[in-house]
Amino acid sequence: MSEKTVISGSEAVVFNNNVDHCVGTGRLGLALTEEYLRELELVQKEIGFSFIRGHGLFCDDVAIYHEYEEGGQLRTEYNYTYIDRIFDSYLRLGIRPYLELGFMPEKLASGTQTIFYWKGNTTPPKDYSRWTDMVVSLLRHLKERYGDEAAGWPVEVWNEPNLPGFWYKADMQEYFRLFKETFTAIKNFDPGFKVGGPAICGVFDEKWITEFLQLCREAGIKPDNITRHHYCVDFPETVGHYDYSTLQDPEERLGTLQKTRDIIDSFEEFKGTPIHITEFSTSYTPKGVIHDTNLNAAYLAEQLSRLGDVNESYSYWTFGDVFEEQGVPYTPFHGGFGLVAAGCIPKPTFHTFSFFKQLKLFGSRCVLRDKTAVIVKNSRGYAGVLWNIDSGDLVREFSFAAESGEYVLVTKTVDEETCNPLKLWHDLGEPANPSEAQTDLIRSAAYPAVSSSVVRAENGSAEAAVKVRKNGVVYFELTARSFAPDRGYDYDRVVTFH
């Protein structure tokens, strides 16, 4: 048993819970498929993110940009048929686009370099005026179709330009030209749009943030937010279709984010500029086997408890496994980024996000935040999320300040014993294409175990103990019990009936 934690109820602990601000997606063109929308509908019903960000806005499968020749002149036209269909679907599901501007339409591209199975072009535009015209024309169209709300949709210029695969030669000066011209064109059109960058990931991150801000200073422009990515594993070992990685120390990874905050604040004109983490997860590969595990859920619980300390928003990469960066997946559990596996099967990490969303809805005043728990309070009682990263059983004992009377303690448990669809799929023989009955069975093993007990508060406190097994995440609520049985109903007699 651990030492008992006493909670007076008067504590006021800083905890910025932005779990539901944004979530990532596979390329936008995938939103035209049925399975994609089914998975997103599930995520929105259970978690309810505000924004969704993905690559491919200007890729040719969405078909926005077109060129034709008329009267001996090269002309441009735009087709919004697919993007309207995609964004209409998003809005119906209560989520709005976070506009990542990329990649380059083939006819506008200055080169032939592409990335991914679906060949997104990652070269600068051959004509910057045509690029900015395309961007502004899209924003104008969005405002005409969706009203002034569209100006509240965040804009990010490109994705990971510090990596040569995502931006030709990782050329910072060329990227800054893209950012400057795009930023200026958008602000000239409508200064209400919030525009951020440089959307870096990992490599030379401190150098890129510093030099990007220096270039912004020299150009006299001020990004509305600074964007970066956040992954937490060492370089993976690839075996067949799969990548195996080792998790990095959470303090080290969170320390990197603090460095970004410190660099920004070292520039007087940029001090306090919001940071948006527009992608985060454990592994950065779409075949990272850790994504499907309970360990992933527990590790990310600690991340969610702390990411709001220096970042305004953070977007999990991604909501679902309809995703094709390295080809169409072979099996339902393939290490995909998603919170949801094929067949609308929630992974354990799905519930970590759901639990933090429930925490947000329960109460805004945090009374405890430490290495394995975060607890909030409202007028009805307490709610909390506890986690246990890769160690033996953990039992947290609490003494909650409470008026005398009865309270109900409800727990929802996700761990390797209670909510482990990966194990069931494995025990069934790892079917690459499970039948409908097998999928239903696996899905039935993908939900938390719920339990309850009645706790009596005496002498101003209610005592409760919550067990968290290895790689587990537990949500609990301790709230005042209103007991009003119907006439003649005796529960004890019912459950002992002979």
VENZIRA-V153808 format. One record per residue. N is the residue number from 1. RES is the residue in one letter. SS is DSSP state (A for helix, B for strand, O for the rest). OMEGA is omega in whole degrees, 0 to 359 (none if undefined). NEAR is the number of other C-alpha atoms within 10 Angstrom. Layout:
[[N:RES:SS:OMEGA:NEAR] [N:RES:SS:OMEGA:NEAR]]
This chain:
[[1:M:O:179:10] [2:S:O:177:10] [3:E:O:183:9] [4:K:O:177:14] [5:T:B:181:13] [6:V:B:180:14] [7:I:B:184:17] [8:S:O:183:13] [9:G:O:180:18] [10:S:O:180:11] [11:E:O:176:13] [12:A:O:185:13] [13:V:B:178:14] [14:V:O:178:14] [15:F:O:180:21] [16:N:O:186:20] [17:N:O:179:21] [18:N:O:188:20] [19:V:O:188:27] [20:D:O:185:21] [21:H:O:186:17] [22:C:B:175:27] [23:V:B:181:29] [24:G:B:179:23] [25:T:B:165:25] [26:G:O:185:23] [27:R:O:189:21] [28:L:A:181:22] [29:G:A:179:20] [30:L:A:179:19] [31:A:A:176:22] [32:L:A:183:15] [33:T:O:185:11] [34:E:A:184:10] [35:E:A:178:17] [36:Y:A:184:20] [37:L:A:177:19] [38:R:A:179:16] [39:E:A:179:24] [40:L:A:178:25] [41:E:A:178:20] [42:L:A:181:18] [43:V:A:181:23] [44:Q:A:179:18] [45:K:A:186:13] [46:E:A:184:16] [47:I:O:176:19] [48:G:O:177:22] [49:F:O:179:23] [50:S:O:185:17] [51:F:B:178:21] [52:I:B:184:25] [53:R:B:177:27] [54:G:B:178:23] [55:H:O:166:20] [56:G:O:180:25] [57:L:O:183:22] [58:F:O:177:24] [59:C:O:190:23] [60:D:O:177:20] [61:D:O:174:16] [62:V:O:165:22] [63:A:O:179:17] [64:I:O:191:19] [65:Y:B:178:21] [66:H:B:175:16] [67:E:B:175:12] [68:Y:B:181:10] [69:E:B:180:9] [70:E:B:179:8] [71:G:O:180:6] [72:G:O:181:7] [73:Q:B:176:8] [74:L:B:182:9] [75:R:B:182:12] [76:T:B:171:13] [77:E:B:185:11] [78:Y:B:179:13] [79:N:O:184:13] [80:Y:O:184:15] [81:T:A:184:11] [82:Y:A:183:17] [83:I:A:175:21] [84:D:A:180:16] [85:R:A:180:12] [86:I:A:184:20] [87:F:A:174:18] [88:D:A:179:16] [89:S:A:178:18] [90:Y:A:184:20] [91:L:A:176:14] [92:R:A:181:10] [93:L:O:174:18] [94:G:O:181:15] [95:I:O:184:22] [96:R:B:183:23] [97:P:B:166:22] [98:Y:B:196:20] [99:L:B:172:20] [100:E:B:184:24] [101:L:B:180:19] [102:G:O:348:21] [103:F:O:188:27] [104:M:B:172:26] [105:P:O:186:25] [106:E:A:183:21] [107:K:A:179:13] [108:L:A:187:19] [109:A:B:178:18] [110:S:O:182:17] [111:G:O:186:16] [112:T:O:182:12] [113:Q:O:178:16] [114:T:B:178:19] [115:I:B:174:15] [116:F:O:176:13] [117:Y:O:185:11] [118:W:O:166:16] [119:K:O:171:16] [120:G:B:182:25] [121:N:B:187:29] [122:T:O:176:27] [123:T:O:179:25] [124:P:O:177:21] [125:P:B:175:21] [126:K:O:180:14] [127:D:O:184:11] [128:Y:A:179:15] [129:S:A:177:13] [130:R:A:176:15] [131:W:A:183:21] [132:T:A:175:19] [133:D:A:180:15] [134:M:A:180:19] [135:V:A:183:18] [136:V:A:179:19] [137:S:A:177:16] [138:L:A:180:17] [139:L:A:177:21] [140:R:A:179:17] [141:H:A:181:15] [142:L:A:178:20] [143:K:A:179:14] [144:E:A:184:11] [145:R:A:188:13] [146:Y:A:178:14] [147:G:A:184:11] [148:D:A:176:12] [149:E:A:185:11] [150:A:A:178:19] [151:A:A:176:18] [152:G:A:178:13] [153:W:O:184:20] [154:P:O:180:20] [155:V:B:178:23] [156:E:B:184:28] [157:V:B:175:24] [158:W:O:182:25] [159:N:O:173:26] [160:E:O:180:21] [161:P:O:176:25] [162:N:O:176:24] [163:L:O:187:17] [164:P:O:177:14] [165:G:O:183:17] [166:F:O:180:22] [167:W:O:190:24] [168:Y:A:180:22] [169:K:A:183:14] [170:A:A:186:16] [171:D:O:183:14] [172:M:A:181:18] [173:Q:A:179:12] [174:E:A:177:16] [175:Y:A:181:20] [176:F:A:175:19] [177:R:A:177:14] [178:L:A:182:18] [179:F:A:184:22] [180:K:A:182:20] [181:E:A:179:15] [182:T:A:179:23] [183:F:A:183:26] [184:T:A:181:15] [185:A:A:180:17] [186:I:A:181:23] [187:K:A:176:14] [188:N:A:178:11] [189:F:A:181:14] [190:D:O:182:14] [191:P:O:179:13] [192:G:O:178:15] [193:F:O:178:18] [194:K:O:188:18] [195:V:B:182:25] [196:G:B:178:24] [197:G:B:5:27] [198:P:B:174:26] [199:A:B:185:24] [200:I:B:178:25] [201:C:O:167:23] [202:G:O:194:15] [203:V:O:179:11] [204:F:O:187:11] [205:D:A:180:18] [206:E:A:178:16] [207:K:A:182:11] [208:W:A:180:19] [209:I:A:182:21] [210:T:A:184:16] [211:E:A:176:15] [212:F:A:180:20] [213:L:A:176:21] [214:Q:A:178:13] [215:L:A:176:16] [216:C:A:178:17] [217:R:A:181:14] [218:E:A:181:9] [219:A:A:179:10] [220:G:O:177:10] [221:I:O:183:14] [222:K:O:177:17] [223:P:O:178:20] [224:D:O:175:19] [225:N:B:175:21] [226:I:B:183:28] [227:T:B:177:27] [228:R:B:179:25] [229:H:B:190:24] [230:H:B:176:24] [231:Y:O:197:18] [232:C:O:179:22] [233:V:B:172:21] [234:D:O:180:14] [235:F:O:188:14] [236:P:O:169:15] [237:E:B:181:12] [238:T:B:176:12] [239:V:B:183:8] [240:G:O:181:6] [241:H:O:195:13] [242:Y:B:179:17] [243:D:B:180:20] [244:Y:B:185:19] [245:S:O:173:20] [246:T:O:179:14] [247:L:B:176:18] [248:Q:O:179:13] [249:D:O:182:11] [250:P:A:181:14] [251:E:A:179:9] [252:E:A:182:11] [253:R:A:178:16] [254:L:A:176:17] [255:G:A:177:12] [256:T:A:179:15] [257:L:A:178:20] [258:Q:A:178:16] [259:K:A:177:14] [260:T:A:177:20] [261:R:A:182:20] [262:D:A:180:14] [263:I:A:180:16] [264:I:A:184:21] [265:D:A:177:14] [266:S:O:174:13] [267:F:O:186:15] [268:E:A:183:8] [269:E:A:181:14] [270:F:A:182:19] [271:K:O:179:13] [272:G:O:178:15] [273:T:O:182:18] [274:P:B:173:19] [275:I:B:174:23] [276:H:B:171:22] [277:I:B:187:23] [278:T:B:166:29] [279:E:B:167:27] [280:F:B:176:22] [281:S:O:170:23] [282:T:O:180:25] [283:S:O:179:28] [284:Y:O:180:24] [285:T:O:181:22] [286:P:O:172:23] [287:K:O:178:22] [288:G:B:191:23] [289:V:A:181:20] [290:I:A:185:22] [291:H:A:185:26] [292:D:A:192:28] [293:T:O:173:21] [294:N:A:176:27] [295:L:A:178:24] [296:N:A:181:24] [297:A:A:182:29] [298:A:A:180:26] [299:Y:A:183:24] [300:L:A:174:24] [301:A:A:177:29] [302:E:A:178:23] [303:Q:A:181:18] [304:L:A:179:20] [305:S:A:188:22] [306:R:A:184:20] [307:L:A:180:22] [308:G:A:182:18] [309:D:A:183:16] [310:V:O:183:19] [311:N:O:179:21] [312:E:O:180:18] [313:S:B:178:22] [314:Y:B:190:27] [315:S:B:181:26] [316:Y:B:182:27] [317:W:O:17:29] [318:T:O:181:25] [319:F:O:186:26] [320:G:B:185:30] [321:D:O:169:28] [322:V:O:196:27] [323:F:O:190:19] [324:E:O:183:16] [325:E:O:181:18] [326:Q:O:178:14] [327:G:O:179:11] [328:V:O:182:11] [329:P:O:181:20] [330:Y:O:187:10] [331:T:O:179:15] [332:P:O:176:23] [333:F:O:187:25] [334:H:O:183:22] [335:G:O:179:24] [336:G:O:183:30] [337:F:O:198:30] [338:G:O:168:28] [339:L:O:184:28] [340:V:B:177:26] [341:A:B:178:26] [342:A:O:184:21] [343:G:O:181:17] [344:C:O:177:23] [345:I:B:178:27] [346:P:B:173:27] [347:K:O:180:29] [348:P:A:181:30] [349:T:A:174:25] [350:F:A:184:22] [351:H:A:173:26] [352:T:A:179:30] [353:F:A:178:23] [354:S:A:180:19] [355:F:A:179:25] [356:F:A:175:23] [357:K:A:177:19] [358:Q:A:177:19] [359:L:A:179:25] [360:K:A:181:19] [361:L:A:184:9] [362:F:A:184:19] [363:G:O:185:17] [364:S:O:182:16] [365:R:B:181:20] [366:C:B:180:25] [367:V:B:178:21] [368:L:B:171:20] [369:R:B:178:19] [370:D:O:188:11] [371:K:O:183:13] [372:T:O:183:18] [373:A:B:166:19] [374:V:B:185:25] [375:I:B:177:24] [376:V:B:184:25] [377:K:B:166:24] [378:N:B:185:14] [379:S:O:182:9] [380:R:O:182:15] [381:G:B:188:19] [382:Y:B:172:25] [383:A:B:182:26] [384:G:B:171:24] [385:V:B:177:26] [386:L:B:180:28] [387:W:B:183:30] [388:N:B:185:27] [389:I:O:166:23] [390:D:O:176:15] [391:S:O:180:11] [392:G:O:183:11] [393:D:O:177:14] [394:L:B:175:19] [395:V:B:177:17] [396:R:B:177:18] [397:E:B:183:17] [398:F:B:169:18] [399:S:B:184:17] [400:F:B:172:20] [401:A:B:184:20] [402:A:O:175:24] [403:E:O:181:15] [404:S:O:179:14] [405:G:B:182:16] [406:E:B:178:18] [407:Y:B:176:23] [408:V:B:176:17] [409:L:B:179:21] [410:V:B:177:17] [411:T:B:173:22] [412:K:B:190:19] [413:T:B:174:27] [414:V:B:176:30] [415:D:O:186:24] [416:E:O:179:19] [417:E:O:191:15] [418:T:O:185:17] [419:C:O:189:24] [420:N:O:181:24] [421:P:A:178:27] [422:L:A:181:24] [423:K:A:180:17] [424:L:A:177:18] [425:W:A:178:21] [426:H:A:182:11] [427:D:A:177:10] [428:L:O:179:12] [429:G:O:180:10] [430:E:O:180:15] [431:P:O:180:15] [432:A:O:181:13] [433:N:O:184:12] [434:P:O:177:17] [435:S:O:178:10] [436:E:A:179:10] [437:A:A:178:9] [438:Q:A:179:15] [439:T:A:178:19] [440:D:A:180:14] [441:L:A:180:15] [442:I:A:179:22] [443:R:A:180:21] [444:S:A:179:16] [445:A:O:188:21] [446:A:O:182:22] [447:Y:O:184:21] [448:P:O:169:20] [449:A:B:182:15] [450:V:B:176:14] [451:S:B:183:11] [452:S:B:174:13] [453:S:B:178:12] [454:V:B:182:15] [455:V:B:178:18] [456:R:B:177:18] [457:A:B:179:20] [458:E:B:178:14] [459:N:O:174:10] [460:G:O:179:13] [461:S:B:175:19] [462:A:B:183:21] [463:E:B:179:17] [464:A:B:176:18] [465:A:B:180:14] [466:V:B:181:17] [467:K:B:178:19] [468:V:B:180:24] [469:R:O:178:23] [470:K:O:179:20] [471:N:O:182:23] [472:G:B:172:31] [473:V:B:182:33] [474:V:B:171:27] [475:Y:B:176:28] [476:F:B:169:23] [477:E:B:174:24] [478:L:B:186:23] [479:T:B:180:21] [480:A:B:182:22] [481:R:O:173:15] [482:S:O:186:10] [483:F:O:183:8] [484:A:O:183:6] [485:P:O:177:9] [486:D:O:182:7] [487:R:O:177:6] [488:G:O:182:6] [489:Y:O:181:9] [490:D:O:186:10] [491:Y:A:181:10] [492:D:A:179:8] [493:R:A:180:9] [494:V:A:187:9] [495:V:A:176:8] [496:T:O:183:7] [497:F:O:177:7] [498:H:O:none:5]]
